[in-house]
C-alpha cells in the first residue's frame, strides 16, 4: 500500500508520536521537508487544525517528539513559514513555549 506522505510525515499527519519517535531514532531527518512543510511546521499545523475541528485542547506530543530529536525550531518551510509563526497563528501556546525553550537553548549553547 502506497502513501502520499513519507513515513515520518505520515506519522505526523496521524499524530502517531510513537511511530514518529521510532522513525527518528532509526535515522529519519527531523528537518525533513515534504509537500512544502517541514516535519515541525506540519506537526504544529496538524495539532492546531485538529484542535480547531474537534474543539479539544491543543495537543503538543508530535511537536515535542520532533524537538526532542533535534528538529530546528527556526527552520522555515519552503513557503517561508517558521514554526513560531504557525504556532502563533493557531494560538498554540504549548508549542510556542516549547519552541521558545528550544530556541533559547540553541542561543545559549552557541556561545
Backbone as CSV, one residue per row, in Angstrom:
resi,resn,N_x,N_y,N_z,CA_x,CA_y,CA_z,C_x,C_y,C_z
1,UNK,0.845,-1.176,0.000,0.000,0.000,0.000,0.894,1.244,0.000
2,UNK,0.686,2.122,-0.958,1.497,3.324,-1.010,0.805,4.462,-0.255
3,UNK,1.600,5.370,0.186,1.082,6.512,0.938,1.560,7.783,0.261
4,UNK,0.743,8.805,0.301,1.129,10.099,-0.233,2.305,10.663,0.551
5,UNK,2.277,10.490,1.851,3.290,11.058,2.745,4.521,10.174,2.833
6,UNK,5.659,10.784,3.193,6.813,9.986,3.597,6.428,9.325,4.933
7,UNK,7.141,8.297,5.363,6.772,7.663,6.637,6.723,8.641,7.819
8,UNK,7.693,9.540,7.922,7.700,10.481,9.051,6.542,11.476,8.943
9,UNK,6.287,11.988,7.759,5.165,12.921,7.588,3.830,12.206,7.794
10,UNK,3.772,10.932,7.430,2.555,10.140,7.679,2.299,10.048,9.183
11,UNK,3.351,9.770,9.942,3.211,9.689,11.405,2.751,11.030,11.973
12,UNK,3.295,12.114,11.459,2.874,13.452,11.913,1.413,13.691,11.550
13,UNK,1.053,13.396,10.316,-0.321,13.639,9.847,-1.353,12.931,10.718
14,UNK,-1.004,11.749,11.216,-1.928,10.982,12.041,-1.595,11.064,13.534
15,UNK,-0.741,12.028,13.895,-0.356,12.290,15.285,0.077,11.028,16.019
16,UNK,0.857,10.217,15.320,1.364,8.964,15.868,2.779,9.207,16.407
17,UNK,2.832,9.746,17.609,4.109,10.129,18.210,5.036,8.939,18.422
18,UNK,4.481,7.788,18.738,5.309,6.601,18.971,6.036,6.186,17.691
19,UNK,5.307,6.104,16.585,5.931,5.744,15.311,6.919,6.816,14.889
20,UNK,6.553,8.080,15.068,7.452,9.176,14.721,8.760,9.061,15.497
21,UNK,8.679,8.824,16.788,9.884,8.684,17.609,10.737,7.511,17.120
22,UNK,10.100,6.408,16.787,10.837,5.241,16.292,11.552,5.579,14.978
23,UNK,10.861,6.255,14.060,11.468,6.638,12.784,12.654,7.575,12.991
24,UNK,12.494,8.541,13.873,13.582,9.483,14.150,14.760,8.784,14.828
25,UNK,14.475,7.886,15.743,15.537,7.132,16.415,16.299,6.251,15.426
26,UNK,15.597,5.812,14.379,16.221,4.970,13.358,16.891,5.771,12.245
27,UNK,16.904,7.108,12.382,17.667,7.905,11.438,16.903,8.833,10.512
28,UNK,15.595,8.894,10.614,14.860,9.849,9.784,15.293,11.265,10.153
29,UNK,15.327,12.134,9.176,15.761,13.519,9.372,14.650,14.319,10.047
30,UNK,14.883,14.872,11.245,13.841,15.641,11.921,13.493,16.950,11.190
31,UNK,14.329,17.350,10.229,14.077,18.558,9.447,13.610,18.237,8.020
32,UNK,13.161,17.008,7.819,12.681,16.582,6.503,11.600,17.533,5.978
33,UNK,11.651,17.800,4.686,10.656,18.638,4.030,9.913,17.792,3.000
34,UNK,8.592,17.886,3.040,7.752,17.212,2.056,6.494,18.040,1.869
35,UNK,6.074,18.195,0.647,4.845,18.923,0.332,4.835,20.326,0.948
36,UNK,5.967,21.019,0.797,6.132,22.394,1.284,6.020,22.560,2.795
37,UNK,6.258,21.484,3.553,6.231,21.582,5.011,7.429,20.853,5.594
38,UNK,8.023,21.463,6.617,8.979,20.707,7.420,8.144,19.800,8.325
39,UNK,8.768,18.818,8.904,8.036,17.978,9.857,7.473,18.813,10.998
40,UNK,8.243,19.793,11.441,7.812,20.609,12.584,6.637,21.522,12.222
41,UNK,6.695,22.202,11.077,5.541,23.034,10.705,4.320,22.165,10.431
42,UNK,4.547,20.975,9.890,3.447,20.042,9.652,2.816,19.617,10.981
43,UNK,3.650,19.280,11.956,3.134,18.841,13.262,2.301,19.931,13.925
44,UNK,2.800,21.147,13.911,2.078,22.253,14.545,0.767,22.512,13.814
45,UNK,0.801,22.425,12.488,-0.408,22.612,11.694,-1.448,21.531,11.993
46,UNK,-1.019,20.280,12.053,-1.939,19.172,12.339,-2.524,19.318,13.739
47,UNK,-1.673,19.622,14.719,-2.161,19.787,16.092,-3.164,20.940,16.175
48,UNK,-2.832,22.057,15.563,-3.721,23.218,15.610,-5.020,23.001,14.875
49,UNK,-4.933,22.456,13.661,-6.128,22.226,12.861,-7.028,21.185,13.507
50,UNK,-6.434,20.112,14.030,-7.219,19.074,14.695,-7.975,19.603,15.896
51,UNK,-7.318,20.451,16.670,-7.974,21.027,17.849,-9.107,21.960,17.433
52,UNK,-8.888,22.717,16.362,-9.952,23.611,15.882,-11.176,22.809,15.431
53,UNK,-10.928,21.695,14.745,-12.031,20.880,14.236,-12.752,20.120,15.340
54,UNK,-12.005,19.650,16.325,-12.597,18.813,17.370,-13.096,19.609,18.570
55,UNK,-12.559,20.810,18.761,-12.893,21.580,19.950,-12.142,21.098,21.181
56,UNK,-11.265,20.120,21.004,-10.462,19.581,22.101,-9.253,20.492,22.345
57,UNK,-8.634,20.385,23.521,-7.418,21.170,23.790,-6.312,20.822,22.788
58,UNK,-5.455,21.789,22.544,-4.348,21.593,21.613,-3.353,20.568,22.161
59,UNK,-3.098,19.503,21.397,-2.057,18.554,21.803,-0.695,19.105,21.397
60,UNK,0.366,18.540,21.939,1.701,19.019,21.599,2.696,17.863,21.456
61,UNK,2.197,16.632,21.458,3.086,15.474,21.507,3.970,15.318,20.272
62,UNK,3.470,15.530,19.062,4.341,15.351,17.895,5.370,16.483,17.813
63,UNK,4.968,17.681,18.175,5.912,18.801,18.218,7.022,18.507,19.223
64,UNK,6.662,18.013,20.388,7.644,17.709,21.429,8.613,16.615,20.985
65,UNK,8.107,15.585,20.329,8.970,14.500,19.848,9.972,15.042,18.837
66,UNK,9.500,15.849,17.899,10.402,16.403,16.891,11.493,17.268,17.514
67,UNK,11.115,18.122,18.445,12.109,18.964,19.100,13.088,18.119,19.912
68,UNK,12.602,17.080,20.565,13.479,16.201,21.344,14.501,15.499,20.454
69,UNK,14.130,15.245,19.207,15.030,14.574,18.277,15.813,15.552,17.401
70,UNK,15.788,16.836,17.780,16.671,17.794,17.137,16.111,18.597,15.981
71,UNK,14.797,18.616,15.792,14.235,19.457,14.727,14.606,20.911,14.989
72,UNK,14.952,21.623,13.941,15.353,23.028,14.049,14.113,23.880,14.296
73,UNK,13.999,24.505,15.480,12.810,25.281,15.807,12.676,26.581,15.018
74,UNK,13.712,26.924,14.256,13.673,28.164,13.478,13.727,27.933,11.967
75,UNK,13.683,26.682,11.556,13.772,26.350,10.133,12.467,26.673,9.415
76,UNK,12.562,27.547,8.415,11.386,27.899,7.617,11.084,26.784,6.627
77,UNK,9.807,26.591,6.360,9.425,25.651,5.310,9.595,26.343,3.954
78,UNK,9.439,25.640,2.837,9.638,26.262,1.525,8.736,27.473,1.253
79,UNK,7.619,27.583,1.940,6.744,28.743,1.779,7.180,29.921,2.645
80,UNK,8.220,29.718,3.457,8.739,30.787,4.310,8.147,30.840,5.706
81,UNK,7.238,29.908,6.034,6.658,29.883,7.380,7.624,29.221,8.354
82,UNK,7.864,29.882,9.473,8.672,29.290,10.534,7.720,28.709,11.581
83,UNK,8.164,27.708,12.337,7.288,27.072,13.322,6.599,28.046,14.276
84,UNK,7.317,29.078,14.737,6.725,30.024,15.687,5.524,30.751,15.069
85,UNK,5.619,31.106,13.802,4.513,31.792,13.123,3.305,30.868,13.018
86,UNK,3.543,29.613,12.658,2.444,28.649,12.541,1.794,28.434,13.902
87,UNK,2.605,28.271,14.938,2.069,28.066,16.291,1.276,29.273,16.764
88,UNK,1.787,30.460,16.507,1.093,31.682,16.912,-0.226,31.830,16.165
89,UNK,-0.221,31.491,14.885,-1.430,31.569,14.068,-2.557,30.723,14.667
90,UNK,-2.217,29.572,15.206,-3.207,28.683,15.815,-3.479,28.995,17.283
91,UNK,-2.748,29.924,17.861,-2.883,30.160,19.293,-2.402,28.956,20.081
92,UNK,-1.398,28.271,19.544,-0.879,27.029,20.124,0.186,27.370,21.167
93,UNK,-0.276,27.795,22.340,0.619,28.284,23.392,1.642,27.253,23.859
94,UNK,1.251,25.981,23.936,2.211,24.959,24.359,3.344,24.830,23.347
95,UNK,3.016,24.841,22.064,4.059,24.767,21.037,4.937,26.015,21.091
96,UNK,4.335,27.180,21.282,5.107,28.424,21.382,6.103,28.318,22.534
97,UNK,5.659,27.836,23.690,6.558,27.707,24.850,7.689,26.713,24.573
98,UNK,7.356,25.584,23.957,8.394,24.606,23.610,9.391,25.195,22.620
99,UNK,8.881,25.863,21.601,9.763,26.472,20.604,10.683,27.506,21.254
100,UNK,10.114,28.356,22.095,10.938,29.373,22.780,12.037,28.719,23.614
101,UNK,11.687,27.663,24.325,12.672,26.968,25.158,13.794,26.383,24.300
102,UNK,13.451,25.789,23.184,14.471,25.184,22.317,15.299,26.246,21.612
103,UNK,14.679,27.347,21.218,15.430,28.443,20.593,16.383,29.048,21.611
104,UNK,15.916,29.230,22.829,16.750,29.773,23.894,17.955,28.876,24.163
105,UNK,17.740,27.569,24.204,18.847,26.620,24.443,19.868,26.678,23.331
106,UNK,19.394,26.832,22.103,20.311,26.897,20.949,21.169,28.161,21.033
107,UNK,20.538,29.273,21.405,21.274,30.540,21.506,22.309,30.457,22.624
108,UNK,21.888,29.946,23.772,22.801,29.827,24.914,23.907,28.813,24.626
109,UNK,23.583,27.762,23.909,24.546,26.718,23.614,25.582,27.129,22.576
110,UNK,25.288,28.174,21.795,26.208,28.571,20.746,27.259,29.572,21.215
111,UNK,27.175,29.985,22.458,28.132,30.971,22.980,29.425,30.321,23.357
